[in-house]
Amino acid sequence: MKNLILIVCIFCLPFSCLSQDKPKPDKEKSEIKPAKNDDGEWDITVLDTQYDYFLNAIAKPMSQYTESYLKSRNIILVSEWNSYYNTGRYRNVIESSISYDPKENYGLKFEYKLYQVFAYVNWKYGLRMNGLSGSDVTRY
């Protein structure tokens, strides 16, 4: 029985060493772009399942922010995020840049969801960003 387990382990070892995902070519950069949904409103999609939990259970409600406040913070945060992306800093967390036009009127809901992406990354990964307000920063 021990020999059988050993043989199976030895057989599986080469497969565990194979790369699971293909490296992206340097020319192909990943970018998050805002898009309009079916209702014509700007929207952002976050694929991490814990993000929805964070929005509903941990994040401050949207009513505690103004659109102008969120927009000013998002300009700073997107710039900081893209700087980290372009330099390769925090590569294990930041996998794409964010396309954000400060002249565009995205609306309160979009600005809130984008701001909460940065708060979420701070909450989940401990990545401190200078543009987050003190009350939205998770203390470790």
Secondary structure, DSSP 8 states (H G I E B T S, - for coil): -HHHHHHHHHHHHHHHTS-SS----TT---EE--EE-TTS-EE-----HHHHHIIIIIS--GGG--HHHHHHHHHHHHHHHHHHHHHTTTTTT--SEE---TTS---HHHHHHHHHHHHHHHHHH----TTS-GGGS---
